[in-house]
Each structure stands twice: as structure tokens, then as C-alpha cells.
Amino acid sequence: MSADQVSSTENDASVVVYVRLLDEGVAAWRPVRALRKGSNVVMLQSSDDYDPGDEVWEFVPGQLVAVEERRLDGEPALVVTQLAA
């Protein structure tokens, strides 16, 4: 992930965030495009390959969610943590 994806703070800027996949048996994350709506709030966007029958995302496209920076596989990433208040 590039530094601009992690540090962008402009509203409505497109960023990549990671949504936890449920029912996978191991920790699994899906990269998802999102629009930044605040310093730690984004709106998840749908993608052509989103299939709720194939993968169960913890949060779904269209939801406003809170994100925080964490390390995934040793790299900085914006991870969805909860629904935005």
C-alpha cells in the first residue's frame, strides 16, 4: 500500500481499506475502495467482484465505518474497526 493511501485526509478522497472476512476459519482481509468522509471515517464502495454469497464481509458497501492504521503482513494498512458513530 502506498503512503498516500494511508495518509490522505481530504474528504471524498479514494483510499483502500481492509474489511475483515467472516467465516473463513483464519484471519482474512479484503482490500476495498472507500471514500474518506473524515479523518478516520470512510464509506465503503462496491466492487465488481463483491458477492455476499461468496464472501461474508464484516461491513458491507455503502456503510460508513471507522478505520485505524494497523500493520497487515508487516505493511501499514487502514483497517475497518466498527460502524461510524
N, CA, C and O atoms as a MOPAC input file, in Angstrom:
PM7 MOZYME 1SCF
protein

 N      0.85400 1    -1.17200 1     0.00000 1
 C      0.00000 1     0.00000 1     0.00000 1
 C      0.88900 1     1.22000 1     0.00000 1
 O      1.88100 1     1.26500 1     0.72800 1
 N      0.55100 1     2.21200 1    -0.80600 1
 C      1.37300 1     3.40600 1    -0.88300 1
 C      1.08600 1     4.34200 1     0.28400 1
 O      0.02600 1     4.27900 1     0.90700 1
 N      2.04800 1     5.20700 1     0.56700 1
 C      1.91200 1     6.13200 1     1.68900 1
 C      0.72900 1     7.06500 1     1.51000 1
 O      0.10000 1     7.44200 1     2.49900 1
 N      0.39700 1     7.46000 1     0.25100 1
 C     -0.72600 1     8.38500 1     0.06800 1
 C     -2.05700 1     7.72800 1     0.40500 1
 O     -3.00000 1     8.42800 1     0.77500 1
 N     -2.16500 1     6.40600 1     0.28900 1
 C     -3.40100 1     5.72700 1     0.66500 1
 C     -3.58200 1     5.75300 1     2.17400 1
 O     -4.71300 1     5.78700 1     2.65800 1
 N     -2.49600 1     5.73900 1     2.92000 1
 C     -2.56500 1     5.71600 1     4.37000 1
 C     -2.73600 1     7.11500 1     4.93600 1
 O     -3.46500 1     7.29200 1     5.91200 1
 N     -2.07900 1     8.12200 1     4.34700 1
 C     -2.04400 1     9.42800 1     4.97700 1
 C     -3.02600 1    10.44100 1     4.40300 1
 O     -3.11500 1    11.55500 1     4.91900 1
 N     -3.76100 1    10.09400 1     3.36200 1
 C     -4.70000 1    11.05000 1     2.76900 1
 C     -5.75100 1    11.46200 1     3.78200 1
 O     -6.32100 1    10.61200 1     4.46700 1
 N     -6.01600 1    12.78200 1     3.88600 1
 C     -7.02700 1    13.25200 1     4.82500 1
 C     -8.10500 1    14.09100 1     4.14700 1
 O     -8.98300 1    14.62200 1     4.82900 1
 N     -8.06100 1    14.22200 1     2.83400 1
 C     -9.07900 1    15.01000 1     2.15000 1
 C    -10.40100 1    14.26100 1     2.12400 1
 O    -10.43600 1    13.06100 1     1.85100 1
 N    -11.51400 1    14.98300 1     2.41500 1
 C    -12.82600 1    14.35500 1     2.32100 1
 C    -13.07900 1    13.90100 1     0.89800 1
 O    -12.67600 1    14.57000 1    -0.05300 1
 N    -13.74500 1    12.77100 1     0.74900 1
 C    -14.09400 1    12.16500 1    -0.52200 1
 C    -12.88600 1    11.69300 1    -1.33100 1
 O    -13.03200 1    11.37000 1    -2.50900 1
 N    -11.70100 1    11.64600 1    -0.72800 1
 C    -10.54400 1    11.07000 1    -1.40700 1
 C    -10.71500 1     9.55900 1    -1.39800 1
 O    -11.17700 1     8.98500 1    -0.41200 1
 N    -10.34800 1     8.92700 1    -2.48400 1
 C    -10.44800 1     7.48300 1    -2.57600 1
 C     -9.24700 1     6.84700 1    -1.88500 1
 O     -8.10400 1     7.23500 1    -2.12700 1
 N     -9.51200 1     5.87900 1    -1.03400 1
 C     -8.47000 1     5.14900 1    -0.31400 1
 C     -8.78700 1     3.66100 1    -0.36700 1
 O     -9.91100 1     3.26500 1    -0.67800 1
 N     -7.79800 1     2.85300 1    -0.06500 1
 C     -8.01200 1     1.41200 1     0.07000 1
 C     -8.01000 1     1.08900 1     1.55300 1
 O     -7.08700 1     1.45900 1     2.27900 1
 N     -9.05200 1     0.39600 1     1.99600 1
 C     -9.15000 1    -0.04300 1     3.38500 1
 C     -9.32200 1    -1.56000 1     3.38100 1
 O     -9.60000 1    -2.15800 1     2.34200 1
 N     -9.15500 1    -2.17000 1     4.54000 1
 C     -9.26500 1    -3.62000 1     4.64000 1
 C    -10.41800 1    -3.99800 1     5.55200 1
 O    -10.49900 1    -3.56000 1     6.70000 1
 N    -11.32100 1    -4.83300 1     5.00500 1
 C    -12.50100 1    -5.30800 1     5.72200 1
 C    -12.26200 1    -6.76800 1     6.09400 1
 O    -11.82300 1    -7.56600 1     5.26700 1
 N    -12.55300 1    -7.10500 1     7.34500 1
 C    -12.37500 1    -8.48200 1     7.80500 1
 C    -13.42200 1    -9.38200 1     7.16400 1
 O    -14.59800 1    -9.02800 1     7.07800 1
 N    -12.97800 1   -10.54200 1     6.71900 1
 C    -13.89000 1   -11.54900 1     6.18400 1
 C    -14.29400 1   -12.48400 1     7.30600 1
 O    -13.45300 1   -12.93200 1     8.08700 1
 N    -15.58000 1   -12.77700 1     7.38400 1
 C    -16.10300 1   -13.67500 1     8.41000 1
 C    -16.19800 1   -15.08200 1     7.84600 1
 O    -16.19100 1   -15.26700 1     6.62900 1
 N    -16.28700 1   -16.06700 1     8.71400 1
 C    -16.48400 1   -17.46700 1     8.32500 1
 C    -15.36800 1   -18.02200 1     7.45100 1
 O    -15.61300 1   -18.89900 1     6.62200 1
 N    -14.13800 1   -17.52200 1     7.62400 1
 C    -13.02400 1   -18.00900 1     6.81900 1
 C    -12.18900 1   -19.06000 1     7.54700 1
 O    -11.42300 1   -19.78200 1     6.90700 1
 N    -12.32000 1   -19.16200 1     8.87500 1
 C    -11.53000 1   -20.12300 1     9.63000 1
 C    -10.16500 1   -19.58600 1    10.03800 1
 O     -9.57200 1   -20.08100 1    10.99700 1
 N     -9.66100 1   -18.59400 1     9.33600 1
 C     -8.41100 1   -17.91400 1     9.66700 1
 C     -8.63700 1   -16.42100 1     9.47900 1
 O     -9.61400 1   -16.01300 1     8.85100 1
 N     -7.74100 1   -15.60800 1    10.01700 1
 C     -7.85600 1   -14.15800 1     9.82400 1
 C     -7.67400 1   -13.84200 1     8.34600 1
 O     -6.63900 1   -14.16300 1     7.76200 1
 N     -8.67000 1   -13.21700 1     7.74500 1
 C     -8.61000 1   -12.87300 1     6.32500 1
 C     -9.17900 1   -11.47200 1     6.13400 1
 O    -10.14700 1   -11.08600 1     6.79100 1
 N     -8.57000 1   -10.72300 1     5.23300 1
 C     -8.95300 1    -9.33600 1     4.98000 1
 C     -9.11700 1    -9.11200 1     3.49600 1
 O     -8.35000 1    -9.64600 1     2.69500 1
 N    -10.11600 1    -8.32300 1     3.12100 1
 C    -10.38300 1    -7.98400 1     1.72800 1
 C    -10.05600 1    -6.50700 1     1.51600 1
 O    -10.60700 1    -5.66400 1     2.22400 1
 N     -9.17500 1    -6.16100 1     0.56400 1
 C     -8.97000 1    -4.74300 1     0.24500 1
 C    -10.20000 1    -4.20800 1    -0.47700 1
 O    -10.71800 1    -4.83700 1    -1.40000 1
 N    -10.65900 1    -3.03500 1    -0.04300 1
 C    -11.88800 1    -2.43900 1    -0.57100 1
 C    -11.64600 1    -0.94500 1    -0.79900 1
 O    -11.03900 1    -0.27800 1     0.04000 1
 N    -12.11200 1    -0.42900 1    -1.91400 1
 C    -12.06000 1     1.01500 1    -2.15600 1
 C    -13.08000 1     1.69000 1    -1.25200 1
 O    -14.15500 1     1.15100 1    -0.98700 1
 N    -12.72200 1     2.87600 1    -0.78600 1
 C    -13.60900 1     3.63500 1     0.08400 1
 C    -13.39400 1     5.12100 1    -0.16500 1
 O    -12.34400 1     5.54100 1    -0.65000 1
 N    -14.40700 1     5.90700 1     0.17600 1
 C    -14.30400 1     7.35900 1     0.09700 1
 C    -14.14100 1     7.90700 1     1.50500 1
 O    -14.94100 1     7.62000 1     2.39500 1
 N    -13.10200 1     8.69400 1     1.69000 1
 C    -12.83600 1     9.27100 1     3.00500 1
 C    -13.89900 1    10.33000 1     3.30000 1
 O    -14.16000 1    11.20000 1     2.46900 1
 N    -14.50800 1    10.25700 1     4.48000 1
 C    -15.54600 1    11.20600 1     4.89100 1
 C    -15.13000 1    12.00900 1     6.10900 1
 O    -15.85700 1    12.91000 1     6.52600 1
 N    -13.99200 1    11.70900 1     6.68100 1
 C    -13.45300 1    12.39000 1     7.85200 1
 C    -12.08400 1    11.81200 1     8.12500 1
 O    -11.59800 1    10.97700 1     7.36200 1
 N    -11.45700 1    12.24400 1     9.20200 1
 C    -10.08900 1    11.79700 1     9.46000 1
 C     -9.99100 1    10.29500 1     9.67500 1
 O     -8.98500 1     9.68500 1     9.30900 1
 N    -11.00900 1     9.69200 1    10.25700 1
 C    -10.97700 1     8.23300 1    10.44300 1
 C    -12.30200 1     7.57500 1    10.06800 1
 O    -12.64700 1     6.51600 1    10.59500 1
 N    -13.04100 1     8.20200 1     9.16000 1
 C    -14.33500 1     7.66700 1     8.70600 1
 C    -14.32000 1     7.57000 1     7.18700 1
 O    -13.90800 1     8.50000 1     6.49400 1
 N    -14.78100 1     6.41400 1     6.67800 1
 C    -14.86800 1     6.21000 1     5.23100 1
 C    -16.20400 1     5.57400 1     4.89000 1
 O    -16.86200 1     4.98500 1     5.74900 1
 N    -16.60500 1     5.70000 1     3.61500 1
 C    -17.77600 1     4.98800 1     3.10900 1
 C    -17.26700 1     3.89800 1     2.17300 1
 O    -16.58900 1     4.18100 1     1.18500 1
 N    -17.60200 1     2.64700 1     2.49400 1
 C    -17.16900 1     1.53000 1     1.66700 1
 C    -17.85500 1     1.56300 1     0.31300 1
 O    -19.05300 1     1.82800 1     0.22000 1
 N    -17.09400 1     1.29500 1    -0.73000 1
 C    -17.60700 1     1.28400 1    -2.09200 1
 C    -17.77800 1    -0.17100 1    -2.55100 1
 O    -17.08100 1    -1.06800 1    -2.07700 1
 N    -18.69100 1    -0.38000 1    -3.45500 1
 C    -18.89100 1    -1.70900 1    -4.01900 1
 C    -17.84900 1    -1.94300 1    -5.10300 1
 O    -17.31300 1    -0.99600 1    -5.67900 1
 N    -17.57500 1    -3.18700 1    -5.36900 1
 C    -16.67100 1    -3.52800 1    -6.45800 1
 C    -17.35000 1    -4.56600 1    -7.34200 1
 O    -18.32100 1    -5.20300 1    -6.93300 1
 N    -16.83600 1    -4.73000 1    -8.54800 1
 C    -17.42900 1    -5.67600 1    -9.48900 1
 C    -17.41400 1    -7.10700 1    -8.96600 1
 O    -18.28200 1    -7.90900 1    -9.31100 1
 N    -16.42600 1    -7.42500 1    -8.13500 1
 C    -16.31800 1    -8.80100 1    -7.65400 1
 C    -16.95700 1    -9.02200 1    -6.28000 1
 O    -16.79400 1   -10.09200 1    -5.69300 1
 N    -17.68700 1    -8.01900 1    -5.75800 1
 C    -18.36000 1    -8.20500 1    -4.46100 1
 C    -19.53200 1    -9.16200 1    -4.63300 1
 O    -20.45900 1    -8.89600 1    -5.39800 1
 N    -19.47800 1   -10.27900 1    -3.91300 1
 C    -20.53600 1   -11.29200 1    -3.95700 1
 C    -20.79400 1   -11.77000 1    -2.53600 1
 O    -20.05100 1   -12.60600 1    -2.02200 1
 N    -21.85700 1   -11.24100 1    -1.88200 1
 C    -22.12400 1   -11.62600 1    -0.49000 1
 C    -22.42400 1   -13.11500 1    -0.32100 1
 O    -22.37500 1   -13.62600 1     0.79800 1
 N    -22.73200 1   -13.81100 1    -1.40100 1
 C    -22.93000 1   -15.25100 1    -1.32100 1
 C    -21.62300 1   -16.01300 1    -1.31800 1
 O    -21.58100 1   -17.18400 1    -0.94000 1
 N    -20.54700 1   -15.34800 1    -1.74400 1
 C    -19.23100 1   -15.98800 1    -1.82600 1
 C    -18.35800 1   -15.64800 1    -0.62900 1
 O    -17.66700 1   -16.51500 1    -0.09400 1
 N    -18.38900 1   -14.37500 1    -0.20400 1
 C    -17.61100 1   -13.90700 1     0.94000 1
 C    -18.53700 1   -13.14400 1     1.87600 1
 O    -19.40500 1   -12.39400 1     1.42900 1
 N    -18.34800 1   -13.33900 1     3.16900 1
 C    -19.11900 1   -12.59500 1     4.16400 1
 C    -18.20400 1   -11.53000 1     4.74800 1
 O    -17.28700 1   -11.82100 1     5.51700 1
 N    -18.48300 1   -10.26000 1     4.35400 1
 C    -17.70800 1    -9.14600 1     4.86600 1
 C    -18.29200 1    -8.71200 1     6.20700 1
 O    -19.50800 1    -8.73700 1     6.40000 1
 N    -17.41300 1    -8.31000 1     7.14000 1
 C    -17.88600 1    -7.80300 1     8.42600 1
 C    -18.70300 1    -6.52900 1     8.22800 1
 O    -19.66600 1    -6.29700 1     8.95900 1
 N    -18.33600 1    -5.70700 1     7.26000 1
 C    -19.05400 1    -4.48200 1     6.91100 1
 C    -19.24700 1    -4.48200 1     5.40400 1
 O    -18.39600 1    -4.99100 1     4.67400 1
 N    -20.35200 1    -3.92100 1     4.92500 1
 C    -20.69900 1    -4.04600 1     3.50800 1
 C    -20.65100 1    -2.70000 1     2.78900 1
 O    -20.67500 1    -1.65000 1     3.43100 1
 N    -20.58300 1    -2.73000 1     1.44900 1
 C    -20.56100 1    -1.48800 1     0.67600 1
 C    -21.72100 1    -0.56400 1     1.04400 1
 O    -22.84700 1    -1.00200 1     1.28300 1
 N    -21.40100 1     0.73200 1     1.07800 1
 C    -22.39800 1     1.74800 1     1.41800 1
 C    -22.38100 1     2.14700 1     2.87800 1
 O    -22.92800 1     3.19100 1     3.23600 1
 N    -21.76600 1     1.33900 1     3.73100 1
 C    -21.74900 1     1.68000 1     5.15400 1
 C    -20.64500 1     2.68700 1     5.45200 1
 O    -19.57000 1     2.65500 1     4.85300 1
 N    -20.94200 1     3.59100 1     6.40200 1
 C    -19.93900 1     4.49300 1     6.95600 1
 C    -19.26200 1     3.75700 1     8.09800 1
 O    -19.92500 1     3.29100 1     9.02500 1
 N    -17.93500 1     3.65100 1     8.03100 1
 C    -17.19500 1     2.88200 1     9.01900 1
 C    -15.98700 1     3.66400 1     9.51800 1
 O    -15.47000 1     4.54900 1     8.83600 1
 N    -15.55200 1     3.31800 1    10.71800 1
 C    -14.33800 1     3.89500 1    11.28900 1
 C    -13.15500 1     3.02100 1    10.90200 1
 O    -13.26800 1     1.79700 1    10.82700 1
 N    -12.01800 1     3.66700 1    10.65500 1
 C    -10.79700 1     2.94900 1    10.30600 1
 C     -9.66800 1     3.39400 1    11.22200 1
 O     -9.69200 1     4.48700 1    11.78700 1
 N     -8.67900 1     2.51800 1    11.35200 1
 C     -7.46200 1     2.89700 1    12.05700 1
 C     -6.28900 1     2.23800 1    11.34500 1
 O     -6.42800 1     1.19800 1    10.70300 1
 N     -5.14100 1     2.86700 1    11.47700 1
 C     -3.95600 1     2.31400 1    10.83300 1
 C     -3.41000 1     1.16900 1    11.67900 1
 O     -3.21300 1     1.30600 1    12.88600 1
 N     -3.17500 1     0.05300 1    11.02800 1
 C     -2.56900 1    -1.13200 1    11.65000 1
 C     -1.56000 1    -1.69800 1    10.66500 1
 O     -1.40200 1    -1.18700 1     9.55600 1
 N     -0.88800 1    -2.74400 1    11.07500 1
 C      0.03700 1    -3.43300 1    10.19200 1
 C     -0.57200 1    -4.77000 1     9.80700 1
 O     -0.93400 1    -5.57200 1    10.66800 1
 N     -0.67900 1    -5.00200 1     8.50600 1
 C     -1.11800 1    -6.29500 1     7.96900 1
 C      0.03600 1    -6.84400 1     7.14800 1
 O      0.52500 1    -6.17800 1     6.23500 1
 N      0.46500 1    -8.02900 1     7.46100 1
 C      1.60500 1    -8.63100 1     6.76300 1
 C      2.81700 1    -7.70000 1     6.75900 1
 O      3.56000 1    -7.63300 1     5.78000 1
 N      3.00200 1    -6.98500 1     7.87000 1
 C      4.16300 1    -6.11700 1     8.01600 1
 C      4.07200 1    -4.77500 1     7.32000 1
 O      5.02000 1    -3.99100 1     7.36800 1
 N      2.95000 1    -4.49300 1     6.67500 1
 C      2.77200 1    -3.23500 1     5.93800 1
 C      1.68700 1    -2.38700 1     6.60600 1
 O      0.73700 1    -2.93800 1     7.16200 1
 N      1.81400 1    -1.03400 1     6.56100 1
 C      0.75100 1    -0.18800 1     7.11100 1
 C     -0.51400 1    -0.32000 1     6.26600 1
 O     -0.45300 1    -0.35900 1     5.03700 1
 N     -1.65300 1    -0.38800 1     6.94000 1
 C     -2.93000 1    -0.52800 1     6.24700 1
 C     -4.02700 1     0.13300 1     7.06000 1
 O     -3.96100 1     0.17400 1     8.28900 1
 N     -5.04200 1     0.65000 1     6.37000 1
 C     -6.23000 1     1.18300 1     7.04900 1
 C     -7.20700 1     0.03600 1     7.20800 1
 O     -7.67000 1    -0.53700 1     6.22200 1
 N     -7.52000 1    -0.29700 1     8.45000 1
 C     -8.37100 1    -1.43200 1     8.76400 1
 C     -9.69300 1    -0.92300 1     9.32700 1
 O     -9.71000 1    -0.05500 1    10.20000 1
 N    -10.80500 1    -1.47100 1     8.82100 1
 C    -12.13100 1    -1.10700 1     9.33100 1
 C    -12.29900 1    -1.72900 1    10.70700 1
 O    -12.05800 1    -2.92200 1    10.89100 1
 N    -12.71800 1    -0.90700 1    11.68700 1
 C    -12.84900 1    -1.38100 1    13.05500 1
 C    -14.27600 1    -1.45100 1    13.56800 1
 O    -14.58700 1    -2.29000 1    14.41200 1
 N    -15.16200 1    -0.56600 1    13.06400 1
 C    -16.53800 1    -0.53700 1    13.54200 1
 C    -17.35900 1     0.39300 1    12.66900 1
 O    -16.81700 1     1.14000 1    11.85400 1
 N    -18.66700 1     0.34100 1    12.84600 1
 C    -19.53900 1     1.32300 1    12.18500 1
 C    -19.22400 1     2.68700 1    12.73500 1
 O    -18.93200 1     2.82500 1    13.92200 1
 N    -19.27700 1     3.70600 1    11.88700 1
 C    -19.02400 1     5.06600 1    12.32900 1
 C    -20.20000 1     5.56500 1    13.16200 1
 O    -21.35500 1     5.23900 1    12.88400 1
 N    -19.90100 1     6.33800 1    14.15900 1
 C    -20.94500 1     6.88100 1    15.04800 1
 C    -21.63700 1     8.04200 1    14.38800 1
 O    -22.54400 1     8.63400 1    14.97300 1

